[in-house]
């Protein structure tokens, strides 16, 4: 199940249940972080990858703004590091 938030909501969002963090409105743009390996279609029957993936999508006003992307990536990495979440 995907959850979409704004960057402003990142500080107050519980990241413990998330195993993928994407930049953009969907999970097709830029993956910033992936936790433990998520089973793929080849590993499981059809449809189960999405059942096992708990994605957080971060919306940016301008995803082509390299400085904004770098800033968000640093925030995500810092927050996950403090939580002890490797990825």
Number of C-alpha atoms within 10 A of each C-alpha: 10 17 14 18 16 14 17 11 11 16 11 7 11 9 19 9 10 17 19 22 24 22 24 21 18 16 18 10 12 15 16 18 19 17 13 10 10 17 15 15 12 8 10 10 10 10 10 14 16 15 10 13 19 18 23 27 25 24 17 18 10 10 16 9 10 10 10 14 17 11 10 18 18 13 15 18 16 12 15 17 12 8 11 9 15 11 14
